[in-house]
Amino acid sequence: MTTKSNTRLFERLLPSLMVLRDEALRVEQSFAEELSQIEPAYRASARNLLHYLGVRQHDIRNLQRDLASLGLSSLGVLEAHAMASLNAVVDVLGQLTGRELGREPDAPVDFRTGPLLLRDHSRNLLGPEPNNRYVRIMVTMPSEAATQPELVRDLLRAGMDVMRINCAHDDPDAWRAMVDNLRRAEREVGRSCRVQADLGGPKLRTGPLAAVGRLLKIRPKRDHLARVLAPARVWLTLAETPEPAPEGIAVVMPVSRELLEAAQPGDELSLIDGRERERGLRVVSRQGQSCLAETEQIIYAVDQAPLTLLRDRTKIADGRIGPLPEITPPIMLFPNDILLLTRAETPGENATRDDAGAVIGPAHVHCTLDAAFRSVRPGESVWLDDGKIGGMVKANDGEVITIRITHTGPNGGRLRAEKGINFPDTRFEMSALTDKDIADLTQVVGHVDMVALSFLRGPDDILLLEDHLHRLGAGHLGIVLKIENRQAFENLPRILLASLRSPPVGVMVARGDLAVEVGFERLSEVQEEILWLCEAAHVPVIWATQILEGMAKKGSPSRAEVSDAVMSSRAECAMLNKGPYIVETVRFLSGILSRMDTHLDKRKAMLRRLAIAELS
């Protein structure tokens, strides 16, 4: 029986819902021109996205609670069918209040066709669904995938559905070899697998650091009382024709030919190390032209240091050490330190100090992206090395960006070469496609199923990539949009609309750089918003960065990693990075996802107003 209080609530809720519906229609009408350019088969998805954005421009949490209290839909899962959800609730309230509401607006999708479109679009991009789960598994290829066909075959058997080739590493010959190994594995295993090529994009990185010399540190394993538990094992090999060290031997010392040719097991090698201490190594075996030696001493071997071979304390031969690898110490940074990012490609160095320890010259390092020197402004924040070191821009004269360090670890921050730089507050005006990316495209388009666009910032980046793909006769390839900076996230609605002009398309949530850009405290919120908007556009999502990272590298996952892996079941694809235990990790993740398929299918959300939904 309907009570009077419920009747009053029905009467109050109905106008609010009709306003929401009118707002959804208004947003659609304001983007009529953009809709006309959408691929016809994807136009219903674009309309649904616009309807959803219209709803999300409002905070409807109180409305949701009132609807739930009446046993009606709370609109918590309207992403895939926004207008159909509004129509259904308005229709029920109209019947309960006895009001004639007239003809309801046309819904581009309904409760059945909306989710089906997402599944269809996922199949178009990512391939057919595996037999035992909905979420696909993408795996980043290590370099060994080009030369070890058995590795690719094992990954395919374990459950890999998409091979990811990172064009920032290896070369075109290696990429083609990886794909050839995959096609051979498909025939052997009887499973198909898509291939994605990730373009490197204009990533900001630190340049090289200045070397301070060539040195090799040799250290035996010791206990807490400095007693030797195991000697250090050193592989002595020729510098000009080195032989690979046996498994488990990490220290390699190049030495002179005349010394190696004379060495026998039991001989001693004598040297004076970098601390002016007499040190020795004992030869324990010969293998080919190389020798294995051991020592229980700590040795700082210096490049080109004299080395004497002794047998029964009699000199047998003389030689030298080297060439040894260069030593490039990291730049040490603490809060309030100054760091200069230089446009000039000068090797980075630590701050210089006078005899009293006062800084007379700040630390400096090259920044690899010219656009930073055109765009960065004082007062904007900067993060280095995946957020481990933070700072504030004090000045930018076009050649040097001056940064005051504000955040490091408790023992300071160690900044090395080739580490990422993020300017989350900066609006960059630059293309996501570099000259290298355009050259790489010509090498991969005939071998892959989709291309991932890195560090895009707006719709123009997508249109430029599409132009290049059509120029190469590859307009049929799928495009994956990597959302890894704040600009791309804030522009996501327009990016999605632009991408639907030339599907198939997907979105990768690149959680590594994205966390630095938006702040770690906001990452969970931001990735939820990306999932919602992509579901509204019926665009598949690839959940990326550090899924089961510990297991891939060390062989066993942490509890937090397992929980995080479960979250990837919210997406259409989960991406794993390379590691020594990657085959076992693929198999483990496949088991998790197949079990979660019976428990989760997206989830209900409370719909406060979304700033990202504003499309003014």
Backbone torsions as a table, in degrees:
resi	resn	phi	psi	omega
1	MET	NA	137.7	179.3
2	THR	-86.1	122.0	179.5
3	THR	-82.8	164.2	178.7
4	LYS	-62.4	-38.1	-179.5
5	SER	-65.4	-37.8	177.7
6	ASN	-66.8	-38.7	179.7
7	THR	-61.8	-43.0	177.8
8	ARG	-62.5	-37.9	178.7
9	LEU	-66.6	-39.5	176.3
10	PHE	-57.8	-46.3	-177.4
11	GLU	-63.9	-34.2	-178.7
12	ARG	-77.8	-35.4	-176.6
13	LEU	-75.3	-33.3	-173.5
14	LEU	-59.1	-48.2	178.4
15	PRO	-60.6	-37.4	179.8
16	SER	-62.7	-41.3	179.6
17	LEU	-68.3	-37.3	-179.8
18	MET	-69.9	-32.5	174.3
19	VAL	-65.1	-42.8	177.2
20	LEU	-59.0	-43.0	-179.3
21	ARG	-65.6	-41.7	177.3
22	ASP	-62.8	-37.2	179.3
23	GLU	-66.5	-38.7	177.5
24	ALA	-62.6	-41.2	178.8
25	LEU	-68.1	-36.9	179.7
26	ARG	-62.8	-42.9	179.3
27	VAL	-63.0	-42.6	177.9
28	GLU	-59.5	-44.9	-177.6
29	GLN	-65.4	-33.3	-178.7
30	SER	-72.3	-13.3	178.2
31	PHE	-114.9	31.3	-178.4
32	ALA	-60.0	-40.7	-178.6
33	GLU	-64.9	-43.7	178.6
34	GLU	-63.4	-38.8	179.6
35	LEU	-62.6	-34.1	-178.5
36	SER	-66.0	-19.1	-178.6
37	GLN	-95.0	-2.4	-179.0
38	ILE	-76.3	143.3	172.2
39	GLU	-51.8	126.1	-173.6
40	PRO	-51.2	-39.8	-177.9
41	ALA	-68.2	-16.1	-178.7
42	TYR	-110.0	4.5	-175.2
43	ARG	-67.3	-35.7	177.5
44	ALA	-61.5	-36.9	178.7
45	SER	-67.4	-40.3	178.1
46	ALA	-64.3	-41.8	177.5
47	ARG	-62.7	-40.8	179.3
48	ASN	-63.9	-39.3	176.7
49	LEU	-59.7	-45.6	-179.1
50	LEU	-65.1	-39.7	176.2
51	HIS	-61.3	-43.2	-179.8
52	TYR	-63.4	-41.8	178.7
53	LEU	-62.9	-37.3	177.0
54	GLY	-60.1	-41.1	178.0
55	VAL	-67.6	-41.8	-173.3
56	ARG	-76.9	0.2	171.4
57	GLN	-80.1	2.7	-178.4
58	HIS	-128.5	153.1	172.9
59	ASP	-92.2	111.0	-175.5
60	ILE	-116.1	24.6	-176.5
61	ARG	-63.1	-41.8	178.3
62	ASN	-65.1	-38.9	176.8
63	LEU	-60.7	-42.8	179.3
64	GLN	-60.0	-44.1	-178.6
65	ARG	-64.9	-39.1	179.0
66	ASP	-66.1	-41.9	179.1
67	LEU	-63.3	-41.9	-180.0
68	ALA	-65.3	-35.4	-179.5
69	SER	-65.7	-20.9	179.2
70	LEU	-95.6	1.7	-179.0
71	GLY	79.2	18.1	179.5
72	LEU	-101.5	168.6	175.7
73	SER	-59.5	133.5	179.4
74	SER	-92.2	6.8	179.5
75	LEU	64.7	20.9	-178.4
76	GLY	-75.9	-12.8	179.9
77	VAL	-133.4	50.0	-177.2
78	LEU	-93.4	0.9	-172.6
79	GLU	-52.1	-51.5	-172.0
80	ALA	-76.3	-10.5	-174.2
81	HIS	-156.1	64.2	-170.0
82	ALA	-62.3	-54.2	-176.4
83	MET	-66.6	-39.0	178.8
84	ALA	-62.0	-37.0	178.3
85	SER	-65.6	-44.0	178.7
86	LEU	-64.3	-44.3	-179.7
87	ASN	-59.7	-41.5	-176.5
88	ALA	-63.4	-44.1	-178.5
89	VAL	-71.2	-40.9	177.9
90	VAL	-61.3	-41.0	-179.4
91	ASP	-62.4	-43.9	-180.0
92	VAL	-64.1	-44.3	179.8
93	LEU	-65.7	-35.7	176.8
94	GLY	-61.5	-41.4	178.9
95	GLN	-68.2	-39.4	-178.6
96	LEU	-68.0	-29.4	-179.5
97	THR	-96.2	-8.0	-179.8
98	GLY	71.9	22.2	-178.5
99	ARG	-93.6	144.1	173.5
100	GLU	-87.3	115.8	-172.6
101	LEU	-102.9	-2.9	-179.6
102	GLY	75.9	-171.1	-176.3
103	ARG	-72.3	132.1	179.9
104	GLU	-80.1	151.9	179.5
105	PRO	-62.1	152.0	177.8
106	ASP	-67.3	130.5	176.0
107	ALA	-99.3	123.4	-177.2
108	PRO	-65.0	-28.3	177.4
109	VAL	-139.9	160.6	177.1
110	ASP	-119.8	-168.7	-173.7
111	PHE	-66.4	-20.3	178.5
112	ARG	-95.8	-46.2	-173.1
113	THR	-74.3	-29.1	178.6
114	GLY	-59.8	-58.1	176.9
115	PRO	-60.3	-34.0	178.7
116	LEU	-65.0	-36.8	177.8
117	LEU	-63.3	-41.0	177.3
118	LEU	-60.9	-42.7	178.6
119	ARG	-65.7	-40.8	179.3
120	ASP	-63.7	-44.8	-179.2
121	HIS	-66.2	-33.0	176.5
122	SER	-66.2	-42.0	177.9
123	ARG	-64.6	-39.5	180.0
124	ASN	-60.4	-37.1	-176.5
125	LEU	-90.5	-48.1	-167.8
126	LEU	-101.6	-4.4	-178.4
127	GLY	92.8	176.4	-177.4
128	PRO	-63.3	154.8	178.2
129	GLU	-69.6	140.3	173.8
130	PRO	-61.1	162.6	-175.8
131	ASN	-64.2	-34.1	-169.1
132	ASN	-110.6	6.1	-178.6
133	ARG	-162.0	162.4	178.0
134	TYR	-90.3	-38.4	-175.0
135	VAL	-79.7	126.9	176.4
136	ARG	-80.1	164.3	177.4
137	ILE	-120.1	123.3	175.6
138	MET	-104.5	140.6	-178.4
139	VAL	-128.5	128.6	175.1
140	THR	-74.9	130.1	-176.2
141	MET	-80.8	129.2	168.8
142	PRO	-76.8	166.5	179.0
143	SER	-57.8	-31.5	-177.4
144	GLU	-64.0	-18.6	-179.8
145	ALA	-64.6	-18.4	178.3
146	ALA	-79.6	-24.9	-174.2
147	THR	-118.2	-6.4	-178.8
148	GLN	-123.5	83.9	-178.0
149	PRO	-59.4	-26.8	-179.8
150	GLU	-66.8	-30.6	177.4
151	LEU	-64.0	-46.2	179.4
152	VAL	-63.9	-40.9	179.2
153	ARG	-62.7	-42.1	179.9
154	ASP	-65.6	-38.4	177.9
155	LEU	-63.8	-41.0	179.9
156	LEU	-64.9	-42.3	178.6
157	ARG	-65.6	-34.1	-178.1
158	ALA	-72.6	-20.6	177.4
159	GLY	132.7	8.9	178.4
160	MET	-64.4	131.6	179.3
161	ASP	-111.4	-23.5	179.5
162	VAL	-138.0	127.0	174.1
163	MET	-89.8	127.6	178.2
164	ARG	-106.8	121.4	176.4
165	ILE	-106.5	123.1	-178.8
166	ASN	-95.2	109.4	-176.5
167	CYS	-71.5	-5.4	173.9
168	ALA	-75.9	-9.3	-178.8
169	HIS	-129.8	161.3	178.6
170	ASP	61.8	-155.0	-176.0
171	ASP	-148.8	172.0	-176.7
172	PRO	-56.0	-37.9	178.7
173	ASP	-62.0	-41.9	179.0
174	ALA	-67.1	-40.2	179.3
175	TRP	-60.8	-44.7	-179.9
176	ARG	-65.1	-37.7	178.2
177	ALA	-63.9	-38.2	176.9
178	MET	-60.4	-45.6	-178.9
179	VAL	-66.7	-41.2	177.7
180	ASP	-59.5	-42.5	178.0
181	ASN	-63.8	-35.9	178.5
182	LEU	-67.1	-46.0	-177.6
183	ARG	-62.5	-36.5	177.0
184	ARG	-66.9	-41.5	179.8
185	ALA	-65.2	-37.3	178.2
186	GLU	-57.9	-42.3	-179.9
187	ARG	-67.6	-36.0	-178.6
188	GLU	-74.5	-40.0	-173.6
189	VAL	-88.6	-29.4	-178.0
190	GLY	83.5	25.0	176.1
191	ARG	-127.1	145.3	176.6
192	SER	-94.5	157.7	-177.4
193	CYS	-151.0	132.2	176.6
194	ARG	-81.7	162.8	179.7
195	VAL	-126.7	129.0	176.0
196	GLN	-116.5	133.9	173.6
197	ALA	-108.7	121.8	178.0
198	ASP	-92.1	118.3	173.4
199	LEU	-73.3	144.4	-174.2
200	GLY	-66.5	-41.0	179.8
201	GLY	72.7	175.3	-175.6
202	PRO	-86.8	64.5	-178.2
203	LYS	-74.3	135.9	175.3
204	LEU	-80.9	130.4	178.5
205	ARG	-141.6	161.2	171.4
206	THR	-78.0	148.4	178.7
207	GLY	-83.5	-170.9	-178.8
208	PRO	-67.6	156.6	176.2
209	LEU	-105.1	154.2	-179.9
210	ALA	-71.2	137.2	176.9
211	ALA	-83.2	147.6	179.3
212	VAL	-110.0	2.0	179.6
213	GLY	148.7	-177.1	178.9
214	ARG	-119.1	122.7	-171.3
215	LEU	-150.8	149.6	175.0
216	LEU	-131.4	119.0	179.0
217	LYS	-94.9	127.3	179.6
218	ILE	-116.7	124.5	-173.1
219	ARG	-140.4	122.5	175.2
220	PRO	-72.4	163.7	177.6
221	LYS	-79.8	128.9	-177.1
222	ARG	-127.4	159.4	175.7
223	ASP	-91.8	-171.7	-175.0
224	HIS	-68.1	-15.4	176.2
225	LEU	-100.7	13.1	178.4
226	ALA	70.0	16.5	175.4
227	ARG	-80.6	139.9	-176.6
228	VAL	-71.3	122.1	175.3
229	LEU	-92.8	-33.9	178.9
230	ALA	-155.3	137.5	179.2
231	PRO	-67.4	155.1	172.9
232	ALA	-74.6	137.5	-178.9
233	ARG	-108.9	129.2	-172.9
234	VAL	-125.4	131.8	178.2
235	TRP	-95.1	114.7	179.5
236	LEU	-96.4	120.4	-175.4
237	THR	-143.9	166.8	-179.5
238	LEU	-74.2	138.5	-179.6
239	ALA	-67.6	-40.1	-174.3
240	GLU	-78.5	-29.8	178.1
241	THR	-135.3	69.2	-176.2
242	PRO	-66.1	145.5	174.4
243	GLU	-104.8	143.6	-178.5
244	PRO	-63.1	140.8	179.7
245	ALA	-71.5	148.6	174.9
246	PRO	-59.4	157.7	-180.0
247	GLU	-58.7	134.5	178.7
248	GLY	91.9	-4.9	178.1
249	ILE	-101.2	112.5	-174.9
250	ALA	-97.3	-23.7	-174.6
251	VAL	-96.3	121.0	-179.7
252	VAL	-120.1	127.0	179.6
253	MET	-121.7	111.8	173.9
254	PRO	-71.2	137.9	179.4
255	VAL	-138.7	171.5	-175.9
256	SER	-67.9	149.3	-179.0
257	ARG	-62.5	-45.6	-175.8
258	GLU	-60.7	-31.7	178.8
259	LEU	-73.5	-44.7	-178.9
260	LEU	-64.8	-39.6	-178.2
261	GLU	-63.9	-28.9	-177.8
262	ALA	-90.2	-18.5	-171.6
263	ALA	-69.2	141.3	176.3
264	GLN	-134.5	155.8	176.5
265	PRO	-54.8	135.4	-177.9
266	GLY	98.7	-16.2	178.7
267	ASP	-71.0	158.4	177.6
268	GLU	-114.0	144.7	175.0
269	LEU	-112.7	123.5	-175.9
270	SER	-113.0	138.5	178.6
271	LEU	-152.5	164.2	169.7
272	ILE	-106.7	121.6	-173.7
273	ASP	-87.9	-174.5	-174.2
274	GLY	-65.9	-15.7	177.4
275	ARG	-100.2	16.5	178.4
276	GLU	62.9	33.8	178.5
277	ARG	-111.8	140.0	177.8
278	GLU	-75.0	128.1	-175.9
279	ARG	-133.5	160.6	-179.1
280	GLY	-145.1	153.3	175.3
281	LEU	-126.2	145.2	178.9
282	ARG	-110.7	126.2	178.5
283	VAL	-74.2	125.7	-178.6
284	VAL	-108.6	-22.4	178.4
285	SER	-164.4	159.0	172.4
286	ARG	-110.4	140.4	175.3
287	GLN	-141.1	105.6	-175.2
288	GLY	66.3	-130.7	177.5
289	GLN	-90.4	2.4	-175.2
290	SER	-111.4	168.2	178.9
291	CYS	-132.9	151.7	171.2
292	LEU	-105.8	128.0	-179.1
293	ALA	-124.8	160.7	179.4
294	GLU	-134.1	155.7	174.4
295	THR	-153.0	149.1	174.9
296	GLU	-105.0	10.0	-179.8
297	GLN	-106.6	154.5	170.3
298	ILE	-83.7	126.4	-176.2
299	ILE	-126.0	130.5	170.5
300	TYR	-105.7	88.0	-176.0
301	ALA	-76.8	128.9	-177.3
302	VAL	-101.0	143.3	179.9
303	ASP	-58.1	135.1	177.7
304	GLN	67.0	15.2	176.2
305	ALA	-68.7	141.4	177.0
306	PRO	-61.9	144.4	-178.7
307	LEU	-135.3	128.2	-176.9
308	THR	-115.0	131.9	177.3
309	LEU	-95.3	123.6	-178.0
310	LEU	-117.7	140.1	173.4
311	ARG	-130.9	117.2	-174.0
312	ASP	53.4	42.4	177.5
313	ARG	66.8	11.9	177.1
314	THR	-106.8	133.7	-178.8
315	LYS	-68.5	129.0	178.5
316	ILE	-105.0	-40.0	-177.7
317	ALA	-158.8	157.4	174.5
318	ASP	-115.8	153.5	176.4
319	GLY	-163.1	-166.1	179.3
320	ARG	-138.3	159.1	176.1
321	ILE	-92.0	138.6	169.9
322	GLY	122.9	176.6	1.7
323	PRO	-74.6	140.1	178.8
324	LEU	-95.3	159.8	178.9
325	PRO	-66.8	149.2	177.8
326	GLU	-69.7	144.8	176.0
327	ILE	-99.9	120.3	179.1
328	THR	-121.7	94.2	-179.0
329	PRO	-65.0	148.0	178.5
330	PRO	-69.6	160.1	172.3
331	ILE	-79.3	122.1	179.9
332	MET	-89.5	129.2	-176.7
333	LEU	-131.6	142.2	177.0
334	PHE	-133.1	160.0	177.2
335	PRO	-52.4	138.2	-178.4
336	ASN	80.9	-5.2	173.2
337	ASP	-68.2	157.4	174.5
338	ILE	-103.9	134.2	174.2
339	LEU	-125.4	130.8	177.5
340	LEU	-102.5	123.7	170.6
341	LEU	-93.9	120.5	-172.7
342	THR	-106.6	142.9	173.7
343	ARG	-73.9	-36.1	177.6
344	ALA	-66.5	141.8	-176.3
345	GLU	-83.8	54.2	178.1
346	THR	-86.6	132.1	178.4
347	PRO	-55.7	136.7	-177.6
348	GLY	-69.8	150.3	-179.1
349	GLU	-144.8	156.8	172.7
350	ASN	-68.1	164.9	174.8
351	ALA	-60.6	145.1	174.7
352	THR	-96.4	143.3	-175.1
353	ARG	-130.9	154.1	176.2
354	ASP	-84.5	-177.0	-176.4
355	ASP	-61.7	-24.9	179.7
356	ALA	-87.7	-2.8	180.0
357	GLY	92.1	0.0	179.5
358	ALA	-76.3	141.9	-179.0
359	VAL	-72.6	125.6	175.8
360	ILE	-112.5	-9.4	176.2
361	GLY	-155.5	120.9	-175.2
362	PRO	-69.6	161.2	175.3
363	ALA	-64.1	151.0	179.0
364	HIS	-146.8	153.2	177.2
365	VAL	-155.0	148.4	-179.9
366	HIS	-74.1	140.4	172.4
367	CYS	-105.7	126.0	-167.8
368	THR	-77.1	-10.4	-173.7
369	LEU	-108.7	113.6	179.5
370	ASP	-59.2	-34.7	-176.5
371	ALA	-59.4	-27.0	179.1
372	ALA	-61.3	-36.3	-177.0
373	PHE	-77.1	-12.7	174.1
374	ARG	-94.0	-24.5	-167.1
375	SER	-113.0	-29.4	-173.8
376	VAL	-70.4	138.9	-178.1
377	ARG	-122.9	151.0	175.1
378	PRO	-56.5	142.9	-179.3
379	GLY	93.9	-11.6	178.8
380	GLU	-85.1	151.8	-177.2
381	SER	-87.8	159.0	177.3
382	VAL	-142.4	140.8	177.4
383	TRP	-128.5	140.7	-176.9
384	LEU	-123.7	147.3	175.2
385	ASP	56.2	59.4	176.6
386	ASP	56.5	35.2	174.8
387	GLY	87.0	5.5	-179.8
388	LYS	-72.6	-27.8	-179.6
389	ILE	-127.8	130.0	-179.3
390	GLY	-122.2	156.5	179.2
391	GLY	-160.6	178.4	179.4
392	MET	-126.6	134.8	179.7
393	VAL	-72.9	125.4	178.1
394	LYS	-98.1	-32.1	-177.8
395	ALA	-162.5	155.7	174.9
396	ASN	-148.7	111.6	-179.1
397	ASP	-101.3	12.2	-179.7
398	GLY	92.7	-15.7	178.4
399	GLU	-122.4	-28.6	-178.8
400	VAL	-137.6	129.5	172.8
401	ILE	-102.8	119.2	-178.2
402	THR	-94.4	126.5	-175.8
403	ILE	-123.4	135.1	169.9
404	ARG	-99.8	124.0	-177.9
405	ILE	-72.0	131.7	-179.4
406	THR	-117.0	-19.0	-173.6
407	HIS	-145.1	129.1	169.9
408	THR	-146.1	178.3	171.6
409	GLY	-70.1	173.1	-176.9
410	PRO	-62.5	-24.5	179.0
411	ASN	-106.1	23.4	-178.4
412	GLY	88.1	176.0	179.2
413	GLY	-116.3	140.9	177.9
414	ARG	-109.1	111.3	-177.5
415	LEU	-100.9	124.1	-178.2
416	ARG	-114.9	175.7	178.0
417	ALA	-68.6	154.9	175.3
418	GLU	62.2	31.1	175.8
419	LYS	-100.6	147.0	-176.0
420	GLY	-69.1	148.1	174.9
421	ILE	-123.5	130.6	178.5
422	ASN	-122.6	132.8	172.0
423	PHE	-116.5	81.0	-172.5
424	PRO	-64.5	-24.4	-178.1
425	ASP	-89.1	-7.9	-171.1
426	THR	-89.7	135.9	174.8
427	ARG	-94.7	106.8	-179.4
428	PHE	-89.8	136.9	172.9
429	GLU	-111.6	88.8	-178.3
430	MET	-157.5	159.8	-179.7
431	SER	-78.8	145.7	174.5
432	ALA	-77.6	-12.0	179.9
433	LEU	-101.2	119.3	175.1
434	THR	-90.9	170.4	176.4
435	ASP	-59.5	-38.5	177.9
436	LYS	-64.0	-40.9	179.0
437	ASP	-59.3	-43.4	-178.7
438	ILE	-64.8	-40.0	176.6
439	ALA	-66.4	-40.4	179.4
440	ASP	-64.8	-35.7	178.1
441	LEU	-54.9	-44.3	-178.4
442	THR	-62.1	-25.0	-177.9
443	GLN	-86.2	-25.8	-170.8
444	VAL	-106.7	-19.8	-169.6
445	VAL	-60.5	-28.2	-179.7
446	GLY	-82.8	0.3	-173.0
447	HIS	-125.8	-10.2	-172.8
448	VAL	-119.8	167.4	179.5
449	ASP	-101.9	-21.8	-179.3
450	MET	-154.4	156.2	-178.6
451	VAL	-122.2	130.9	178.9
452	ALA	-98.8	128.2	-178.6
453	LEU	-96.7	116.9	-175.6
454	SER	-93.8	144.6	172.9
455	PHE	56.6	33.1	172.1
456	LEU	-69.1	157.9	-177.9
457	ARG	-129.4	-16.9	-179.1
458	GLY	-164.0	178.0	-177.2
459	PRO	-59.1	-32.4	-177.6
460	ASP	-60.6	-31.8	178.7
461	ASP	-63.4	-38.2	179.3
462	ILE	-67.0	-45.3	-177.9
463	LEU	-62.7	-36.7	178.5
464	LEU	-66.4	-42.7	177.6
465	LEU	-62.5	-42.7	178.5
466	GLU	-60.2	-40.2	178.3
467	ASP	-59.6	-44.4	-179.5
468	HIS	-67.6	-38.7	178.4
469	LEU	-64.1	-42.9	178.6
470	HIS	-65.8	-37.2	177.6
471	ARG	-60.7	-32.8	-178.8
472	LEU	-91.6	7.5	-178.5
473	GLY	68.3	29.3	-175.9
474	ALA	-125.1	32.3	-179.3
475	GLY	-64.9	-14.1	-179.5
476	HIS	-79.8	-13.9	-176.4
477	LEU	-68.1	146.6	174.6
478	GLY	-73.1	156.6	178.1
479	ILE	-122.7	130.9	175.7
480	VAL	-111.5	125.4	-176.3
481	LEU	-98.7	115.4	-177.8
482	LYS	-89.3	112.2	-179.8
483	ILE	-91.1	101.9	-173.7
484	GLU	-137.5	12.1	172.9
485	ASN	-143.9	165.1	-173.8
486	ARG	-64.6	-38.4	-179.6
487	GLN	-60.4	-44.2	-179.6
488	ALA	-63.8	-40.9	178.5
489	PHE	-63.2	-46.1	-178.6
490	GLU	-66.7	-26.4	179.3
491	ASN	-96.0	9.4	-171.4
492	LEU	-56.0	-44.1	179.6
493	PRO	-56.8	-45.5	179.6
494	ARG	-70.3	-34.6	176.2
495	ILE	-61.9	-43.2	178.9
496	LEU	-63.9	-43.7	178.6
497	LEU	-60.7	-43.9	179.9
498	ALA	-64.7	-37.1	-176.7
499	SER	-69.3	-26.9	-178.5
500	LEU	-75.6	-3.2	174.1
501	ARG	-70.6	-29.1	-174.0
502	SER	-141.6	66.9	-180.0
503	PRO	-74.3	173.0	5.1
504	PRO	-76.6	152.0	-176.0
505	VAL	-143.1	151.3	174.6
506	GLY	-142.5	168.4	179.4
507	VAL	-124.1	131.5	174.7
508	MET	-104.6	125.4	175.3
509	VAL	-87.2	95.8	-177.1
510	ALA	-84.8	86.8	-166.2
511	ARG	-69.4	-17.8	-179.2
512	GLY	-66.6	-67.0	178.6
513	ASP	-65.4	-35.1	-178.2
514	LEU	-61.9	-38.6	179.3
515	ALA	-62.2	-39.9	179.0
516	VAL	-67.7	-40.3	-175.6
517	GLU	-68.7	-43.3	-175.4
518	VAL	-98.3	-10.4	-176.8
519	GLY	98.4	133.9	-176.4
520	PHE	-60.2	-32.4	-178.3
521	GLU	-69.1	-19.0	-179.1
522	ARG	-102.2	-4.1	-171.9
523	LEU	-59.4	-45.7	-178.5
524	SER	-59.8	-43.0	179.5
525	GLU	-63.8	-45.1	-176.7
526	VAL	-65.5	-43.4	-178.9
527	GLN	-67.7	-30.2	174.0
528	GLU	-63.5	-44.7	-178.8
529	GLU	-63.3	-37.4	177.3
530	ILE	-63.9	-43.5	178.6
531	LEU	-60.0	-43.2	-179.0
532	TRP	-62.5	-50.3	-176.5
533	LEU	-64.6	-38.6	179.1
534	CYS	-68.1	-37.5	176.8
535	GLU	-65.5	-37.9	177.5
536	ALA	-63.9	-33.1	178.2
537	ALA	-88.8	0.8	-177.1
538	HIS	56.5	41.1	180.0
539	VAL	-108.0	125.7	-179.4
540	PRO	-66.5	147.7	-177.8
541	VAL	-114.4	137.1	173.2
542	ILE	-107.3	119.9	-177.3
543	TRP	-90.8	116.6	-168.5
544	ALA	-130.0	164.1	171.7
545	THR	86.1	111.9	168.8
546	GLN	66.6	22.0	172.1
547	ILE	-69.7	123.1	-179.4
548	LEU	49.4	38.7	-177.6
549	GLU	-61.3	-41.5	-179.6
550	GLY	-63.8	-38.9	179.4
551	MET	-67.5	-42.5	-179.8
552	ALA	-61.8	-33.4	-176.0
553	LYS	-92.9	-34.3	-172.1
554	LYS	-119.0	-10.2	175.3
555	GLY	100.6	-11.1	178.5
556	SER	-144.1	141.7	-178.5
557	PRO	-89.9	158.8	170.1
558	SER	-86.6	165.3	178.0
559	ARG	-62.7	-38.8	179.5
560	ALA	-63.9	-36.2	179.4
561	GLU	-66.4	-38.1	178.8
562	VAL	-64.8	-42.4	177.9
563	SER	-63.3	-39.5	177.8
564	ASP	-65.2	-39.7	178.8
565	ALA	-61.9	-35.2	177.0
566	VAL	-61.9	-37.0	179.0
567	MET	-61.5	-28.0	-179.3
568	SER	-66.3	-14.5	177.0
569	SER	-69.1	-9.3	174.5
570	ARG	-75.3	-17.9	-176.9
571	ALA	-100.0	-178.0	177.9
572	GLU	-97.5	-13.2	-179.8
573	CYS	-154.0	141.2	176.2
574	ALA	-116.6	132.8	-176.2
575	MET	-105.9	129.8	175.9
576	LEU	-107.1	143.7	173.9
577	ASN	-91.5	167.9	-176.4
578	LYS	-72.2	161.7	177.7
579	GLY	176.0	163.4	-178.0
580	PRO	-59.8	-25.4	-176.6
581	TYR	-112.4	34.2	-173.2
582	ILE	-68.6	-34.4	180.0
583	VAL	-62.9	-47.5	178.9
584	GLU	-63.0	-34.8	-179.3
585	THR	-68.4	-39.9	176.8
586	VAL	-61.0	-45.2	-178.7
587	ARG	-63.8	-41.1	179.7
588	PHE	-64.3	-46.6	-179.6
589	LEU	-65.1	-38.1	178.5
590	SER	-59.7	-39.8	177.8
591	GLY	-65.1	-41.9	177.9
592	ILE	-60.6	-48.6	-174.8
593	LEU	-67.1	-36.6	179.7
594	SER	-67.0	-36.0	177.5
595	ARG	-72.3	-39.4	-178.3
596	MET	-70.2	-21.0	178.1
597	ASP	-57.2	-29.8	-178.8
598	THR	-85.8	-4.6	-176.9
599	HIS	-113.5	-35.5	-170.3
600	LEU	-122.1	140.1	168.3
601	ASP	-145.5	86.5	-170.3
602	LYS	58.0	-155.0	175.7
603	ARG	-172.0	162.7	-178.6
604	LYS	-69.4	143.5	179.6
605	ALA	-129.0	152.3	171.6
606	MET	-93.4	126.7	-166.8
607	LEU	-100.9	81.6	168.4
608	ARG	-76.3	171.4	179.0
609	ARG	-65.0	137.9	177.5
610	LEU	-106.6	121.9	176.8
611	ALA	-62.1	-34.8	-178.0
612	ILE	-66.1	-18.9	-178.0
613	ALA	-77.4	-13.4	179.6
614	GLU	-70.3	127.0	-175.4
615	LEU	-121.4	33.8	-177.2
616	SER	-67.6	NA	NA
